[in-house]
Amino acid sequence: MQIVSTILSICNASSFVQFIAGSSFVGLDTIYNDAPEPWQIGFQDGASPTQEGITELHDTIFFYLVVIGFGVLWVLSSTIVNFKSTKSQIVYKYANHGTLIELIWTITPAIVLIAIAFPSFKLLYLMDEVISPSMTIKAVGHQWYWSYEYSDFINEDGESIEFDSYMVPETDLEDGQLRLLDVDNRVVVPVDTHIRFIVTGQDVIHDFAVPSLGLKVDACPGRLNQASVLIEREGVYYGQCSEICGVYHGFMPIAVEAVSPEKYLAWIDSVA
């Protein structure tokens, strides 16, 4: 009952009632994977407001970059064509000052920097803000695996729900699983819920990173870092340790599975 009451405070109560009223049990199905693809050069599809903001800021800055790049290329090309020595024997030794052009190349970059700074500051503030989290998950980096603790829930032994998460070896992969990305125990979370991740390291510095969710938090031994995330759609979101942590650094992936509140309730009941 303690687990059920805790979940009801996290998830919508009406959803819970609809789940109980259903005649059939719905298991944790395999759903769409948010993972990198071969030859991918862009961002993965954002599944959180944070990642959507990062993608939008990137696209805005890239637009400025393209415009400025073409502008500089045009000025450089015009200078080469109009002032080359073979075109005229007159040396432009007095062309060493231009008030207008100096004003342009001073004011324009300042305006561009201001246009970039304001949305950047807004996004940085939103990324660091932890908005009344409904649940907390502690992620601990080890050489070379992750362990997780659901401190909001207590199992039959009166302890928090804890488990380790190891990469699935290539020889044990099943159909649909991803090499170097799938794990034996995924982090299961509900959608449309404010979730706080508390991240630390057990031995050396690691980094908890899930690109589709806009998460990237250093896992430092002796220090607790936190990040907030709101997942907007169901799916399996893959990440990896993003800090060189030893010889098997590339073999400690992260898999976050976002499900509906009903499926999350079923999962909690199965592991408690």
N, C-alpha and C positions, 0 to 999 in steps of 0.2 A: 504493500500500500504506500510505503514511503516513496518508492520509485515512481509509482503512478502519479502521486500527488505532485512530485517534483516536475514530471514531464508536463502535467497539466498547466503548471505555471509557466512553462516554456512554450508549449504549443497551444494552438487554439482549441478550446474545450469542445466546440462544436465538431471539429474534425475528429476528435477522439470518440465522440458519441456516434458519429457516422461509421467509424471504424468498428466499434463494438457491435453496431446494429447489422453489419454485413454478415452474410451467411458463410462466406468463404474467406480463407486466410490467404493474403497476398504476400509472397515472400520477397526477398531482396533480389530483384531481377538484374540482369546485366543491362546497363544503359549506356548512353553515348559517352565515348571517351574523349576527354579534352587532353590531347597529348601532341607533342611535336610531330611533324610530318617530314618525310624526306625532302630536302632542298627548300625547306621553309625559310623565308627571310623576313617575315612579318610577325606580328604578335599573334598569339592564340586568341580565340574568341573569349572576350571577357565575360565572366559570370558573376562579377561583383561590381558595385559602384566604383570601388577603388580602381580596378583594372580598366573599366570603361573610361574613367577620368584620365588614366595614364595614356591610354590609346588616343583619346581625343587631343590631349596636350601634345603628344608626339606628332600627330597629323598636322596640328596647327604650326608647330615649330618647323616641321619639314616643309610646309608651304612657304614660310618666310625664307627658309634656306634656299629653296629653288628660285624664288624671285630675286633674292640677293645674288645668288650665283650667276644667273643670267645677266643681271645688271652689271656686275663686275666684269663678266666676260665681254659684254658689249663695250664698256669703257676701255678695256684693255685692247680689244680689237680695233676700235676707232683710233686709239693712240698710235698703235703700230702702223696702221694704214696712212694716217694723216701726217705723222711726224717722222716718217722714215727718212733717212739721210739721202737715199737715192732719188727721192721725189723732188727735193729742192736742196740746192747747195747752201741755202741760208740756214745757219745754225740757230736754233731757238734758244739762245743763251739767256734771253730775258724772260722766257716763260717759266719763271720760278715762283710765281705767286698768283693766286686766284681767290679772291674773297668769297665769291659765290660758291665755288666748288668746295671750299673748305667748310663753309656753313652747311652745305648739303651733307658732306660725309661726316659731319659732327652731330648734326641734329637728327638725321635719319637713323643712325644706329641707336641713339638714345631713345627714340620713339619705339623702335623695335624691341629694345631691352625692356622697356616699361610694359609693352604689350605682352611680352613673354613672362615677366616677373609676376604680375598680378594673378593670373591663373595658376602659376607654379606655386605661389605662396598658399593659395586657397587649397590646392590639392595636397600639399605637404601638411597643412593643418588638419585636413580631413583624414589623412592617413594615420596621423598620430593620435587622433581623438578616439577614445574608447567610450562608446555610448551605452551606458547602462547594460552591460552584457547579460543576456539571459542564461548563458551557460559558459563554463570555462573548461578548456582542455589544456593540460600541461604536456608539452612535447620536450623530450630530453634526448639529445644527440649522444650516441656512443660510437666507439670505433668497432664496427661500422654498421650500425642499425639505429632505429629510432624506437623509443618507448613512449607510451601515451598513458595519461591518467585523467579519468573523468571524475573530478572531485565533487561534482554535484550529485553523483549517484553512489549508492552503497549496495554492495552485493549481499548475499545471504550470510557471509561471514562478518558483516559489519565493516567492511573495508571498501575503499574507493575502487572503482573499476579500473584495472590496469592491464596492459598487455604490451608485448614487444612486437615490432614489425620488421621483418627481414625481407630482403629481396628474394623473389622466386628464382631459383637457379634455372639456367637455360634448359637443362635436361628435364626439368619438371613443369615447364610451361604447358598450359592447355590451350586449346583453340580459342583465339580471341585475346589472349593475354599478350602483353607487350614485353619484349626483351629489355632488361635493365630498368624497367619502370614498374612492373607489377610486384606486389608484396603479398605475403601470406595473411596479414591482418590489416585491413584498411581502416582509416579513420572515418567513422560514419557520423554524419551530422545532419540535422534537419535544415530544409531550405527556409528562406524568409525569417531567419532567426539571427539576432545579434550574438555572435560567437567571439569569445576572447581566447586567443592562444597565448599561453605563457611559455616561453622558450628558454631553455638553458642547455648547457653541455655538461657531460659527466667527466670527460677526460681532457679533450682538446677543444679548440674552437670549431664549431660546425656552423651551418647556416640553413635555416628552414625556409625553403623557397618553393612556392606553387604559382607559376606564372599566370594561369587563368584566373586566379583569385586575387592577384596583385599582392601576394604575400612574399616577403623576403626579410627574415628576422635573424640576426646573429644569435647563435647559441653559445654563449660564453660561460665556462665553468665559474661558479661562484657568483653569477649574476643572472637576474631574471629580466628578460625583455618581453614586452607584450605587443600584440597587434590585434586589431578588431577586423572582423570580416562579416559581411552579409551576403550569403549565396542566394542568387535570384532564380536559379533553375536547377533541376536535378541533373546529375551527371557524375562521372568519375574524373577527378582532376589530378593530374600527375605532376610531380615535382621531384627535385633532387637536392642533395646537400650542395650548396654553392660556395663552400669555403674549403680549400685544400686541407684535408685532415689526415692524410696518411696514404698508404699504398692502395687501400681499397676505397678511396674517396668516391670513386664513380659507381660504387655498388651499394649505396644506401638511399634508395629512392623513397619517395613519399607518394601515397595514394589517398586522396580524400574523396569519399563517396557521399554525395549530397542526395538525400532521399526525402520523401514526403513525411510529415509528422507521424502518419500511421505506420509506415515502414520503420521509422526511427524507433517508435514505441516497441515494435516487435523485436527489433535488434537489441535494444536495451534489456528487454525481458529475457532474451536468449543468452546474453552474456552475464547477467547479474547472478 
